[in-house]
Amino acid sequence: MAETKPDKPGFLSRLFGRKAEAPVVPEPAPETPRAGGHPDTMPSPPANAADDLTAAPPTVTTASPDTTEEDKTPPELAGADLQPVEGLDPEGTNPQEPLPRIVTEAGLELRPDIAAADLPAPEPAPAEILPSPAPEIKPSPARGWWQRLTEGMRRTSSSLSDSVTGLFTKRKLDDATLEELEDALVQADLGVPTAMRITEAIASGRYNKEISPQEVKTILAGEVEKTLQPVAQALTIDRTKKPFVILMVGVNGAGKTTTIGKLSQKFRQQGLTVMLAAGDTFRAAAIEQLKIWGERVGAPVLARGQGADAAGLAYDALQEAKANGTDVLLIDTAGRLQNKVGLMAELEKIVRVVKKFDPSAPHATLLVLDATVGQNAMSQVELFQKAAGVTGLVMTKLDGTARGGILVALAEKFRLPVHFIGVGEGVEDLEPFTARDFAKAIAGLEATS
Ligand SMILES: Nc1nc2c(ncn2[C@@H]2O[C@H](COP(=O)(O)OP(=O)(O)OP(=O)(O)O)[C@@H](O)[C@H]2O)c(=O)[nH]1
C-alpha cells in the first residue's frame, strides 16, 4: 500500500500560527495482507452460494421462529450480497446504470433486493453443534508478556528509536530538528495532533539546548501514555447477561477468528462457559478454523455450511446459548471489505436479528484491526461504527509492522476503548491493553517504573 503522509503544518509554520487539522486518510480499502501462512487472497465467492452448501449432520437447533415463508431468501439471491453491486463501481458510488437507491439508517446504500430481505432466512443446511472434547491448549511460552510485547513491537519501536537517536545525538534542539522529529512521528502513524503535542512537549523549556535521545524517548512515552490512558479499558463481561453476546467484526484477514479463539481461552480460564457461532460463512476455512479453536478451548461451535445465512445462524446460536445457560457467546462474521455495500448491509442485518432476540445484545461489538494497514484503520473504524455500532477495538499483528503508532492516532481521534492487542499468532500473544506498557514499548524504553 502506498504510504500516505498526512498534510500537516511544520513546526515553523505553527510558530506563525497555522493550525493543523487531524488527518483522515480514507485510502481505498486494500485486500488486507495476511500473516503467518494464511492464504493471500480471498477465494472468489461462488456464483450461487446455495450450490456450495455442504451436507451437514442432523439439526440440533431450530430455525428462527419468526421467519415466515415469504421472508426466505429466494434461491437466486442466496449469496447475492457477496457479489459486487451491479451498476455500481467497486466503491459503490457513481452508478452507471442507477438502481433505485435505498439507504440504511447507517447511511449505507443497499441493493433493492437485499433491502427486501430483512429477516434471516432459515437455512436449508441444518446447524451443527460440535461437542467440546477435552481442550488441547499449547503450553504457555516461557517468555512473559512484556518480552512478547517488546519483541513484537520491535519494528515500530526501532524505527522510531533510530530516528530519535539519529536526530538528537549531539545536536541542539532547533526548529529543523523539531520539524524532522515531527515528520518521523507522523511517518510512524502516530497522527498529526499527537506528533505535534509530543514535539511541543519536547521543545518546551529546552529550545536551543542539548537533549539526550533517552530524554526524548521518555517524553515521547509520557505523551503517548497520556493519549492512550483513557482508551485502555478492560472488556467487562456482565454476568447478568446470559449469554453475554460478543460480535466480532472487521475486514477479511484482520484476525477475527484467531482472536475469538484466544479470547475464548481467556474466558474459559476465568471459569466461564463459552459458545462460538461460525458466522463467517463466506469462507469454508474460517468455519474449520473456528471448529479447531472450539475443540482446543472446550467451547461448542455452532456451524453451518459455506454460504449459509449468517444472521439466521446468529439467531440460532443465541437460542442455543440461552437454553444451555452459556456465559459468553462469541459470533464470528465474514471479513467485510468496508466499501462493499452489500456485505456491510449483511452485517447490519446480523445486528438487527440479534437485537430481535435480546434488545440489549450484542453486549460488545469488537472491531478487529490489523495494525499493518496503517492509516486505513481510520476509515475502517468509521465505517464499521456506522454499520455495527462498534463498542471496542482489538488490534492484531503489532508484531508484523512498523506502523504500530496507528493505535495512538485511533485513540486520539475516536476515543473508543481498546481492549486487547495481539503481537503474534500464539494463544498467549493476545493480552489486555495497557497504556503504559504500550507507550514504553513504542518508545523503546525498559519496563521498570
Ligand atoms: N503475526 C500475527 N498474526 C496474526 C495475529 N492475529 C492473527 N494473525 C494471523 O492472521 C491471519 C488471519 O487471521 P484470521 O483469524 O483468519 O482472520 P479473519 O479476520 O478471521 O479472516 P477472515 O476469515 O478472512 O474474515 C492468520 O494467519 C492468523 O494466524 C497477530 O497478532 N500477529
Ligand as a Chemical Component Dictionary entry (heavy atoms), coordinates in Angstrom:
data_LIG
# 
_chem_comp.id                   LIG 
_chem_comp.type                 NON-POLYMER 
_chem_comp.pdbx_formal_charge   0 
_chem_comp.three_letter_code    LIG 
# 
loop_
_chem_comp_atom.comp_id 
_chem_comp_atom.atom_id 
_chem_comp_atom.alt_atom_id 
_chem_comp_atom.type_symbol 
_chem_comp_atom.charge 
_chem_comp_atom.model_Cartn_x 
_chem_comp_atom.model_Cartn_y 
_chem_comp_atom.model_Cartn_z 
_chem_comp_atom.pdbx_ordinal 
LIG N1  N1  N 0 1.624   -12.163 13.280 1  
LIG C1  C1  C 0 0.370   -12.172 13.720 2  
LIG N2  N2  N 0 -0.559  -12.855 13.032 3  
LIG C2  C2  C 0 -1.820  -12.849 13.487 4  
LIG C3  C3  C 0 -2.213  -12.134 14.650 5  
LIG N3  N3  N 0 -3.557  -12.316 14.817 6  
LIG C4  C4  C 0 -3.959  -13.108 13.795 7  
LIG N4  N4  N 0 -2.927  -13.436 12.981 8  
LIG C5  C5  C 0 -2.922  -14.257 11.759 9  
LIG O1  O1  O 0 -3.633  -13.560 10.748 10 
LIG C6  C6  C 0 -4.204  -14.481 9.851  11 
LIG C7  C7  C 0 -5.659  -14.118 9.617  12 
LIG O2  O2  O 0 -6.367  -14.369 10.810 13 
LIG P1  P1  P 0 -7.890  -14.822 10.811 14 
LIG O3  O3  O 0 -8.238  -15.004 12.241 15 
LIG O4  O4  O 0 -8.156  -15.939 9.876  16 
LIG O5  O5  O 0 -8.563  -13.537 10.224 17 
LIG P2  P2  P 0 -10.106 -13.263 9.956  18 
LIG O6  O6  O 0 -10.318 -11.826 10.240 19 
LIG O7  O7  O 0 -10.942 -14.223 10.696 20 
LIG O8  O8  O 0 -10.186 -13.519 8.395  21 
LIG P3  P3  P 0 -11.491 -13.881 7.510  22 
LIG O9  O9  O 0 -11.909 -15.237 7.950  23 
LIG O10 O10 O 0 -10.988 -13.849 6.097  24 
LIG O11 O11 O 0 -12.509 -12.856 7.777  25 
LIG C8  C8  C 0 -3.985  -15.859 10.442 26 
LIG O12 O12 O 0 -2.883  -16.460 9.802  27 
LIG C9  C9  C 0 -3.661  -15.561 11.901 28 
LIG O13 O13 O 0 -2.856  -16.537 12.492 29 
LIG C10 C10 C 0 -1.201  -11.395 15.366 30 
LIG O14 O14 O 0 -1.429  -10.710 16.385 31 
LIG N5  N5  N 0 0.066   -11.453 14.843 32 
# 
loop_
_chem_comp_bond.comp_id 
_chem_comp_bond.atom_id_1 
_chem_comp_bond.atom_id_2 
_chem_comp_bond.value_order 
_chem_comp_bond.pdbx_ordinal 
LIG N1  C1  SING 1  
LIG C1  N2  DOUB 2  
LIG C1  N5  SING 3  
LIG N2  C2  SING 4  
LIG C2  C3  DOUB 5  
LIG C2  N4  SING 6  
LIG C3  N3  SING 7  
LIG C3  C10 SING 8  
LIG N3  C4  DOUB 9  
LIG C4  N4  SING 10 
LIG N4  C5  SING 11 
LIG C5  O1  SING 12 
LIG C5  C9  SING 13 
LIG O1  C6  SING 14 
LIG C6  C7  SING 15 
LIG C6  C8  SING 16 
LIG C7  O2  SING 17 
LIG O2  P1  SING 18 
LIG P1  O3  DOUB 19 
LIG P1  O4  SING 20 
LIG P1  O5  SING 21 
LIG O5  P2  SING 22 
LIG P2  O6  DOUB 23 
LIG P2  O7  SING 24 
LIG P2  O8  SING 25 
LIG O8  P3  SING 26 
LIG P3  O9  DOUB 27 
LIG P3  O10 SING 28 
LIG P3  O11 SING 29 
LIG C8  O12 SING 30 
LIG C8  C9  SING 31 
LIG C9  O13 SING 32 
LIG C10 O14 DOUB 33 
LIG C10 N5  SING 34 
# 
